[in-house]
Amino acid sequence: MNISIFASIGCQNLWDELILKNEIKEIEKIYKNKKINFRVFTYEKKDTFFQKENIKYLEYFPIEIKKIKNIKKNIYNFFSFFQTVLWSDLIIIWWWWVIFDNEIKWVKNPLRLWSIRRKVFNLFSKRVMFYWIWIDIKNKNNLWLLKNIFKNSFKIYVRDTYSKNLLKQINIKSKLILDPVFYDNINNKKQINNNYLIKSIDSKTFKIDLIKTIDFKWKRVWLALRKGFMWKWEKKKIKDLINFLLKKQANIILMPHSFHKTNINSNDYLFLKQFIKKDIKITTNLKETYQIYKNKYIDICFSQRLHSIILSQVYKIDFIWLSYSKKTKEILKKL
């Protein structure tokens, strides 16, 4: 069986990479009696996180199509796209960026690009599955485009009730499912029914007084923080947190979840390394960050990144949740 996956990976973000890993594992369980070959479309083929013999990585078409230096690459990727569609028995489209209408990628309206791709899939009568998607349509005039993208799909799985209700408005049925990363620790699926949350704090209103009663002495404390979500005096708040933990004799490591090469604002490593001081370390790649969770090298994690919450949960690690958005609140409802 040949399956192609249009993924949002290749930007060195642990979340995206783990979604792909667990999606492929779940698909292999569904079709366990068949030999499956995967082709995965990605932004960057050079440094792939999840590797298996039956997975081949391909680049998207288009990629920065306005740059002259990319002409040869895009011609190759154009033919690669059509050849892969013909090769596929099932096409899977996943993650959020497929169905945003307010983010400019390489086209004026990314919904139109996906509408064109869907027409190609339909032309060759291919089965299409949408897997764990998140819809955010700002312009209601785009709902007709949305319907063209989703209608006559094999299966549609969504990640939140808003997406499910939006599809319902255009008479498209979908099913709400858990984040695939909840199944990263296969031996501990039941852990999603437990709760390792120590304390929940709004990122905007974070202050040291809110964590003074927690015992950090000699604990391995990891900070999975991201830029721009502690709002006013963000750098000062993080410095105050680090100094407080040092006074409590905690062992601190900064834990980036994103090493994005082109979007500097999304690069946790570049943001967090400014807080390095004596006796404070930082992880330097995705695999190192992942192994910390997997091998449970943490006693307490300050989880601001969504998948820091999930990985702490499935690997039975106590965490302090620094909430910053609707999507993190949606996850906590499921715990």
Secondary structure, 3 states (H helix, E strand, C coil): CEEEEECCCCCCEHHHHHHHHHHHHHHHHHCCCCCCEEEEEECCCCCCCCCCCCEEEEECCCCCCCCHHHHHHHHHHHHHHHHHHHHCCEEEEECHHHHECCCCCCCCCHHHHHHHHHHHHHHCCCEEEEEEECCECCCHHHHHHHHHHHCCCCEEEECCHHHHHHHHHCCCCCEECCCHHHHCCHHHHHHHHCCCEEEEEEHHHCCHHHHCCCCCCCCEEEEECCCCCCCCCHHHHHHHHHHHHHHCCCEEEECCCECCCCCHHHCHHHHHHHHCCCCCEECCCHHHHHHHHHCCCCCEEEECCHHHHHHHHHCCCEEEEEECCHHHHHHHHHC
